[in-house]
Amino acid sequence: MVSQAHIEEMARAHYARKSKEDLERRLAYGRAYSVDDVTTFPFDNAARLDRTCRQLALADHRDVQPVAKHLLAVLGESVEEGSLLLDIICLHLLRAEVEAARRAVERDQAMFWGPPHDPLFHGVCPFPIAVATPDAAAPIAHSFAALPANSQLVAAAPPAAAPVAPPMRALASSSPATATADATPSRPAGLGYKADLDVAAITELVLLEKKDIGTKMAKKYRAAEHAFTEVIGRMPIWSVTDNDIITFKDTLLDTPLRHNTQHAYASIPEAVAANEERRAAWAAARSGGKTPDPSVPKPVRTISAKTINSNYLSPLRQIFEYASRNKATPGKVNVVNGITVMNSGGKKPRKDELRLPFERTALERLFSSPLFSGAKSSHRLSLQGTHLESGWKFWLPLVMYLMGVRPNELGQAEVADVFLRHGWPILKITTDLSDDEDESPQEKSVKTPAGKRLLPIHPELLRLGFFDLVEARRAEG
């Protein structure tokens, strides 16, 4: 039976763990850099606090629900989805995350003494370290011990050292933790300070060093890191092995497509488990040649090999390449090298993966629509009328069709990117910004290095007045 005391102990242990994670990351980062190298700690703790407060206010439990379920499993308890007990535990865990985020924001302002605002966490040590002899002392990042199956969670409060929450690797797993302190690997000699950083911190350092990386690519790097941490857990990067990468890859092969958007699962392990249940139910419904009942949901299609390789393993490979070049991995080895999902070779692509060209009839239907032939008004472009549209909705499809330009390439183009060369108007697709800081976008990007190019403006666009439009904008300043 889980009592209120148990729930409060869970929250206090969770608060201690989250606070410790922030301080560990901060200390490792401080060993790697000086104030002359960087000006700010590269983690947006203020945004994290704002988001967590909104989650608590809205009772959005999705991020902490896997933690709550695992802690209940540690105590030998099981609860149904949507039960009041699970909701109460999640609320307490969110309170812990809010307080831990407040400590992180305070530390960003060089305040390391701030007391908790929430009275539940008064007296909890925000940086508990297990007591050990020098010979037996493990690295700080591994000081969380797995809880025995029959134990209770005890808040870490001075003066006595107390057990805290299980490792992140165990929390991200769908099964209870089995690791013990004895199984903790020892940190190899000869590694640099960055070896103590986790994959999330290394990712931010990669993005800090790749100053010309675009927003879209930075988002891909962070998404790959987030997925890896969900599956494998949070640990110093030196301790990640090729077996962890293989486990990550194999888990992604079983992960439903759009698991965190369309299906809104809290984590990848939860999405995989739910899809396995669907698959088993569907197989049972079809056994013996039976027609499945319409109420039995089909298994969700999983992430493709191409997506896993390009969106997850490729960014992760670059992250670990940075780590290997900065003495953060044993033997300067990139453990992601050579690990990919094998494609099916000559297998014919699925119909829904093919990118088919427009048929002539479809193009005629598009360019004879009211948008191009005359609309009711600028706000009613789908209805026939006498209004001739002259904004981006009119020009974008035409330039894409006649010049083979991608929509983002045209969207980031500036007036300075259109000019005369040898007497003919040219559109320059480039990552260079104009000298006008007020008009120029913050950054430009191209899909590939070959994407930088000079394109003669199509004669039909000239006839329709595209170059005249650009010159009018140039004259306006």
Order of alpha helices (4+ residues) and beta strands (2+ residues): alpha-alpha-alpha-alpha-alpha-alpha-alpha-alpha-alpha-alpha-alpha-alpha-beta-beta-alpha-alpha-beta-beta-beta-alpha-alpha
